[in-house]
Amino acid sequence: MFLPPSFKPDSVVKYPLLIQVYGGPGSQNVNENFKMNYGKYLAGSREFIYAYVDGRGSGFQGETMKYNLFRRLGTIEIDDQIIAAR
């Protein structure tokens, strides 16, 4: 998650949230690499919160997590994105 420079956790100010949507089984958005993109630009200069979510079915989290989507593609990973947004 990338927060605006002016973000204060105890503030009542609300910020727009932009989520990088999960890309499919075995993919991974959250990692230790930094790459600049438009979402990070918005977080840094336009007062947005920008977040990545790796829900069930995403890669590199073990076989159980990966195979949660077996024969259920388009169901539970959408729920994970909605839960993260709330």
Steps between C-alpha positions, in 0.01 A plus 500: 500500500629844405376794703507871415778701668240698699328185634447494876349179647310688771346753257135497390597596144384248240710420195400333174621141473643349182558123501724318252273210409621143532610356167418128512602168654866480593563873455655717769455874554645538850877454511818671616573674168426867436386613158358841425157508339201731471338377823810583701513840333141563612584396857804725511367812337120487476396383848383149406554175688632234262492133594585158363309192616614139463191299587434130489638341185797735471846355462790427733288443812487122501297235324193533724467870423564444131241225459220680684380609155485152349169485309393830662678759283324836514341447840708508817779718365243771428375471858857548625534824302170632640599412858833678457327812366273520804 
